Amino acid sequence: MKKINNQIPLFKVFMAPTAKDKVGEVLDSGYIGQGPKVDEFEKQLGEYFGNKKIITTNAGTSALHLAIHLLKKPFEKTTIFNGLASKKEYWPGINPGDEVLATALTCTASNWPIVANGLKIKWVDIDPTTLNMDLDDLKRKMTPKTKVIMGVHWGGYPLDLNKIKNIRNEFRKEHGWSPSLIEDGAHSIGTKYKGQYLGNHGNFVMNSLQAIKHITSIDGGLLHCPHNELYERAKLVRWYGIDRNPEGRTDFRCEADISEWGFKFHMNDVCATVGIENFKHLNNIVSKHKENAAYYDKYLQNIDGVTLLKRKEGFDSAFWIYSILVENREGFYRWMKECGITVSQVHERNDKHSCVSEFKTSLPNLDKTIGKVVNIPVGWWVTEEQREYIVDCIKKGW
């Protein structure tokens, strides 16, 4: 086994070679706030993902905060099939002190918007075979105080959305409504569930465009909206609630009536331009992540002390990270450092932090698993030679 000379990073920023010049054009244009480039980016995203009800934000965290905020108001929506109105669904809104079912195994960005919106976190245990939420535990913990499920697609591997839908439908039969699902797809741009991109299953979905994600807009997020009413509100509320259409104004700088106050969550044209240029490379980037993951799935089988996560047909991960479970993690870390391979758990369990200590509960699966989680380099920068070397190091060292 010949050692690779250069350190193999766990993360790396992708920047399209065209981004620099295109950003320069925007800087020289004198229009750098939210404008035509944001509109162009959102149009491209909607066409690509198949859900045109998509908005950009200044961060994925902002998109999650916005989604929760939008659900505070009660509403009725009509479900349309084949052009015909089929049924009305009632949403009771969210009140202070209501609960959000969430996983503790994620970035704090998933869960801090819950607290910021004045809601209580109820932790759901993990499924140690996928590191996603344990849906049986989810079902057990749902109550009439449960208004939202914050579902994280760990590493890009999708939650079983059909099973969650069935759980919610059972709840609806008893209570006349069901908790809303917000999908945290920070790891998951390019992920498909049952042949469709996330964002097409009737839920809010957030994607992150933060620096080290598959593609970046320097910083930014996407919010796929489930229906038009929420989409139209989202467009306004992300930027103070102001309707940016100048038609009908007597003074172009003075806004019309604001019926719902909002936030400073919008993307600007500089970030949108970076996003547009990097978005051109998304297919190639995700394909490379998936190719490397498939290689690991094949060649990391049956290694003592290493457990691979389970895969299911129709669960098509974008593999932002590639997670394995390692029995002797301390020894594994030392050996990977010696080999020049960067590895990490990536995210700390959120329930350990004192700021959310009031929500502490027993999570036996997470307790047994957290000390084994390791992520190895899987990204677009990992060459065939490097992935072979990574496999050899895992097999022959520690």
Salt bridges, closest charged atoms under 4 A:
GLU40 OE1 - LYS37 NZ 3.36
GLU42 OE2 - ARG238 NH1 2.68
GLU47 OE2 - LYS43 NZ 3.35
GLU89 OE1 - LYS77 NZ 3.73
GLU89 OE2 - LYS87 NZ 3.87
GLU89 OE1 - ARG172 NH2 3.75
ASP98 OD1 - LYS145 NZ 3.31
ASP98 OD2 - LYS147 NZ 2.79
GLU99 OE1 - LYS122 NZ 3.22
ASP136 OD1 - LYS163 NZ 3.23
ASP137 OD1 - ARG140 NH2 3.30
ASP137 OD2 - LYS141 NZ 2.91
GLU170 OE1 - LYS139 NZ 3.13
GLU174 OE2 - HIS175 NE2 3.83
GLU183 OE1 - HIS153 NE2 2.88
GLU232 OE1 - LYS235 NZ 3.32
GLU260 OE1 - LYS73 NZ 3.77
GLU260 OE2 - ARG233 NH2 2.69
GLU277 OE1 - LYS280 NZ 2.93
ASP297 OD1 - ARG311 NH2 2.97
ASP316 OD1 - LYS290 NZ 3.12
GLU327 OE2 - LYS372 NZ 3.61
GLU330 OE2 - ARG334 NH1 3.31
GLU348 OE2 - LYS352 NZ 3.35
ASP351 OD1 - ARG349 NE 2.77
ASP351 OD2 - LYS360 NZ 3.67
ASP367 OD1 - ARG349 NH1 2.81
